[in-house]
Amino acid sequence: MLTNLQHLVGVDSLLTTEQNAAIRSFNRFGRLAWERTRWPDTIRLEQKTPDLQVRNVVVGNGGTGYSSAPTVAFSGGGGSSAAATATIDSDGKVNGVAVTNQGTGYTSAPTVSFSGGGGSGATATATTMNVLEFGNTIGEVLRITNNDPYEMGHADEVAYRVEFSSTGSTDFGQVTLVDRSSTKPVFVLYRTPFTDYTSGSSDFLYIFSEYAVMGAYGDFLTADGQTDKAQVAYQQAEALLTVELDKLERQQGQQNFIQFITYGTTIQTPI
């Protein structure tokens, strides 16, 4: 790719700083193309088992006589590490419980108990919810279903919400599966993360290579003050990517559809 760019620029060799700038451009345009649409090269459909975690705790009975907030404990449910902190009101009743650690590996909602604080009678119930960590293999989640969407005409959609995750520096985030607390796996349609190209890399997704090289040429012209020529290069880059989109959408017919049922018949309408 550096050689192809060198030929476009029309020089015998690229300086080290120019090579570094070119690699930055390759990554910029590669990422833009990567996230442009649902390329077969970047999309995966896999079964994944979400983790069942403690989402919140609802106080059923505040009890009486608490002079300080009691200690909250979780037991049972097959998981571990869940933790929470209770608060009390001016009447000496437990008025809320804040989950500080959602725990992991639960198969059912654990039992909540209170101890200490000088009072008694407080009760509460834990609510569990499925969480699916992106790890370093999921870039964006596009769809989640309870069943294989290619197995039958109707896909059982699962509502989800994308959230921040603090499990590690390589984590891209997580999704909470709203109103779902099953231990069964789900089918996840997702985009894999884009991997940055480096000076030592030997692979770049071929369907984006010409687009990235022409885009880098546009960046080179912009840096050289040749903005008019740069705009032409950017247009040529877009035309190259359009050819790949044509293969995907018109030639292969890989379009996304909205599915709805009317009068007992499933109808698909292209987006």
C-alpha positions as CSV (number, residue, x, y, z in Angstrom):
1,M,0.0,0.0,0.0
2,L,2.9,2.4,0.7
3,T,4.3,1.5,-2.7
4,N,1.0,2.2,-4.4
5,L,0.8,5.5,-2.6
6,Q,4.4,6.3,-3.6
7,H,3.5,5.7,-7.3
8,L,0.5,8.0,-7.0
9,V,2.6,10.8,-5.5
10,G,5.3,10.2,-8.1
11,V,8.4,10.0,-6.0
12,D,11.2,7.5,-5.8
13,S,10.7,7.0,-2.0
14,L,8.7,8.2,0.9
15,L,10.3,9.9,3.9
16,T,9.8,8.3,7.3
17,T,7.4,11.1,8.4
18,E,5.5,10.6,5.1
19,Q,5.2,6.9,5.7
20,N,3.9,7.5,9.2
21,A,1.4,10.0,7.9
22,A,0.3,7.5,5.2
23,I,-0.3,4.8,7.8
24,R,-2.4,7.2,9.8
25,S,-4.5,7.9,6.7
26,F,-4.7,4.1,5.9
27,N,-6.2,3.6,9.4
28,R,-8.5,6.6,9.1
29,F,-10.0,5.5,5.8
30,G,-9.9,1.8,6.7
31,R,-12.0,2.5,9.8
32,L,-14.5,4.7,7.9
33,A,-15.0,1.9,5.4
34,W,-15.1,-0.8,8.1
35,E,-18.0,1.0,9.8
36,R,-19.8,2.1,6.6
37,T,-22.1,-0.9,6.3
38,R,-22.5,-4.6,7.2
39,W,-19.7,-6.0,5.2
40,P,-19.5,-9.9,5.3
41,D,-15.9,-9.5,6.1
42,T,-16.6,-7.5,9.3
43,I,-19.9,-9.0,10.6
44,R,-20.3,-12.1,12.7
45,L,-23.4,-13.9,13.9
46,E,-22.6,-16.1,16.9
47,Q,-24.3,-17.6,19.9
48,K,-23.1,-16.1,23.2
49,T,-24.1,-16.8,26.8
50,P,-24.7,-13.6,28.7
51,D,-23.6,-13.3,32.3
52,L,-26.5,-13.1,34.9
53,Q,-25.7,-10.3,37.4
54,V,-27.5,-8.5,40.2
55,R,-28.9,-5.4,38.7
56,N,-30.8,-3.8,41.6
57,V,-32.3,-4.5,45.0
58,V,-35.9,-3.5,45.9
59,V,-36.7,-2.9,49.6
60,G,-39.9,-4.7,50.6
61,N,-40.0,-3.9,54.3
62,G,-37.8,-1.1,55.8
63,G,-37.9,-2.7,59.3
64,T,-37.6,-0.7,62.5
65,G,-35.1,0.6,65.0
66,Y,-32.1,1.1,62.8
67,S,-29.6,3.6,64.2
68,S,-27.1,3.1,61.4
69,A,-27.3,1.5,58.0
70,P,-27.2,-2.3,58.2
71,T,-24.8,-4.5,56.3
72,V,-26.2,-6.1,53.1
73,A,-25.3,-9.7,52.2
74,F,-26.2,-11.9,49.2
75,S,-26.4,-15.7,49.4
76,G,-27.4,-18.4,47.0
77,G,-28.2,-18.0,43.3
78,G,-25.1,-19.8,42.1
79,G,-23.0,-16.7,41.6
80,S,-20.5,-14.6,43.6
81,S,-19.1,-11.1,44.4
82,A,-22.4,-9.1,44.5
83,A,-22.2,-6.3,47.0
84,A,-24.5,-3.5,48.1
85,T,-24.9,-0.7,50.6
86,A,-28.1,0.2,52.5
87,T,-29.3,3.6,53.6
88,I,-31.8,4.4,56.4
89,D,-34.2,7.3,56.9
90,S,-34.9,9.5,60.0
91,D,-37.5,6.9,61.2
92,G,-34.8,4.2,61.5
93,K,-36.1,2.3,58.5
94,V,-34.1,1.0,55.5
95,N,-35.2,3.1,52.6
96,G,-32.9,1.9,49.8
97,V,-30.1,-0.4,48.7
98,A,-27.5,0.6,46.2
99,V,-25.7,-2.2,44.3
100,T,-21.9,-1.5,44.3
101,N,-20.9,-4.7,42.7
102,Q,-23.2,-6.6,40.3
103,G,-21.3,-9.9,40.8
104,T,-21.1,-12.6,38.2
105,G,-22.2,-16.2,37.3
106,Y,-25.6,-16.2,38.9
107,T,-28.2,-18.7,37.7
108,S,-31.1,-17.2,39.7
109,A,-31.6,-14.1,41.9
110,P,-29.7,-14.4,45.2
111,T,-31.3,-13.9,48.6
112,V,-30.8,-10.5,50.3
113,S,-30.2,-10.3,54.0
114,F,-29.4,-7.5,56.5
115,S,-27.4,-7.6,59.7
116,G,-26.3,-5.0,62.3
117,G,-27.4,-1.4,62.5
118,G,-29.3,-1.9,65.7
119,G,-32.7,-2.7,64.1
120,S,-34.6,-5.6,62.6
121,G,-37.2,-6.7,60.2
122,A,-35.8,-5.2,56.9
123,T,-36.4,-7.3,53.8
124,A,-35.5,-6.9,50.2
125,T,-35.5,-8.7,46.9
126,A,-32.7,-8.8,44.3
127,T,-33.4,-8.4,40.6
128,T,-31.1,-10.0,38.0
129,M,-30.4,-9.0,34.4
130,N,-28.3,-10.4,31.6
131,V,-25.1,-8.6,30.7
132,L,-23.0,-9.4,27.7
133,E,-19.4,-8.1,27.7
134,F,-17.9,-6.9,24.4
135,G,-14.4,-8.0,25.5
136,N,-12.0,-7.3,22.7
137,T,-13.9,-9.2,20.0
138,I,-17.1,-7.1,19.6
139,G,-17.0,-3.6,18.2
140,E,-20.7,-2.8,17.9
141,V,-23.7,-4.9,18.6
142,L,-26.3,-4.7,15.7
143,R,-28.9,-7.2,16.7
144,I,-29.7,-9.7,19.5
145,T,-32.3,-12.5,19.2
146,N,-33.3,-15.5,21.4
147,N,-33.4,-17.7,18.3
148,D,-31.4,-18.1,15.2
149,P,-32.8,-15.4,12.8
150,Y,-31.8,-17.5,9.8
151,E,-33.6,-20.6,11.1
152,M,-37.2,-19.4,10.8
153,G,-39.1,-16.5,9.4
154,H,-39.7,-14.8,12.7
155,A,-36.8,-13.7,14.9
156,D,-37.5,-13.3,18.7
157,E,-35.8,-9.9,19.2
158,V,-34.1,-9.1,22.5
159,A,-34.1,-5.4,23.7
160,Y,-30.7,-4.2,24.8
161,R,-28.9,-1.1,25.9
162,V,-25.2,-0.3,25.3
163,E,-23.3,0.7,28.4
164,F,-19.8,1.5,29.6
165,S,-17.8,-1.3,31.1
166,S,-14.9,-1.0,33.5
167,T,-13.7,-4.7,33.3
168,G,-10.4,-3.9,31.6
169,S,-8.5,-1.6,29.3
170,T,-9.1,-3.8,26.3
171,D,-12.9,-3.9,26.8
172,F,-15.1,-2.0,24.3
173,G,-18.2,-1.9,26.5
174,Q,-21.1,-4.1,27.4
175,V,-24.8,-4.5,26.6
176,T,-27.5,-5.0,29.2
177,L,-30.3,-7.3,27.9
178,V,-33.4,-5.4,29.1
179,D,-35.9,-7.4,31.0
180,R,-34.1,-10.7,30.5
181,S,-32.7,-12.9,33.2
182,S,-32.3,-16.2,31.5
183,T,-29.2,-18.4,31.5
184,K,-29.9,-19.4,27.9
185,P,-27.5,-18.2,25.2
186,V,-28.6,-15.6,22.6
187,F,-27.7,-15.0,19.0
188,V,-25.6,-11.8,18.6
189,L,-25.1,-10.1,15.3
190,Y,-22.1,-7.8,15.7
191,R,-19.3,-6.0,14.0
192,T,-15.7,-7.0,14.9
193,P,-13.4,-4.2,16.0
194,F,-11.2,-2.5,13.5
195,T,-7.5,-3.4,14.0
196,D,-5.1,-0.6,13.3
197,Y,-2.5,-1.1,10.5
198,T,1.1,-0.5,11.6
199,S,4.4,-0.2,9.8
200,G,5.0,-3.9,10.5
201,S,1.6,-5.1,9.4
202,S,1.3,-7.5,6.4
203,D,-2.5,-7.6,6.0
204,F,-5.1,-5.0,5.1
205,L,-8.6,-5.9,4.1
206,Y,-8.4,-6.0,0.3
207,I,-11.9,-4.5,-0.4
208,F,-10.7,-1.3,1.4
209,S,-7.1,-1.2,0.2
210,E,-7.6,0.9,-2.9
211,Y,-10.0,3.2,-1.1
212,A,-7.5,3.7,1.7
213,V,-4.6,4.4,-0.7
214,M,-6.6,6.9,-2.7
215,G,-7.8,8.6,0.6
216,A,-4.2,8.7,1.8
217,Y,-3.3,10.4,-1.5
218,G,-5.9,13.0,-0.8
219,D,-4.5,13.6,2.6
220,F,-1.0,13.9,1.1
221,L,-2.2,16.5,-1.4
222,T,-4.0,18.4,1.4
223,A,-0.9,18.5,3.5
224,D,1.0,19.9,0.5
225,G,-1.6,22.7,0.0
226,Q,-3.1,21.2,-3.1
227,T,-6.6,21.2,-1.8
228,D,-8.4,21.3,-5.2
229,K,-6.5,18.2,-6.3
230,A,-7.2,16.6,-2.9
231,Q,-10.9,16.9,-3.3
232,V,-10.7,15.1,-6.7
233,A,-8.7,12.3,-4.9
234,Y,-11.3,12.0,-2.2
235,Q,-14.0,11.7,-4.8
236,Q,-12.1,9.0,-6.6
237,A,-11.7,7.2,-3.3
238,E,-15.4,7.4,-2.7
239,A,-16.0,6.0,-6.2
240,L,-13.8,3.0,-5.4
241,L,-15.7,2.2,-2.2
242,T,-19.0,2.6,-4.1
243,V,-17.9,-0.2,-6.4
244,E,-17.5,-2.5,-3.4
245,L,-20.9,-1.4,-2.1
246,D,-22.4,-2.2,-5.5
247,K,-21.1,-5.8,-5.2
248,L,-22.7,-6.1,-1.7
249,E,-26.1,-4.4,-2.3
250,R,-26.9,-4.7,-6.0
251,Q,-25.0,-7.8,-7.2
252,Q,-25.3,-10.0,-4.1
253,G,-28.6,-8.5,-2.9
254,Q,-27.5,-8.3,0.7
255,Q,-30.0,-5.8,2.0
256,N,-31.4,-5.2,5.4
257,F,-35.1,-5.6,5.8
258,I,-37.7,-4.4,8.3
259,Q,-40.0,-7.3,9.2
260,F,-43.6,-6.9,10.3
261,I,-46.6,-9.2,10.4
262,T,-50.0,-8.1,9.0
263,Y,-53.1,-10.3,8.6
264,G,-51.0,-13.3,9.6
265,T,-48.5,-12.9,6.8
266,T,-44.9,-11.8,7.3
267,I,-43.8,-9.0,4.9
268,Q,-40.3,-7.8,4.4
269,T,-39.7,-4.2,3.3
270,P,-36.2,-3.0,2.3
271,I,-34.8,-0.2,4.4
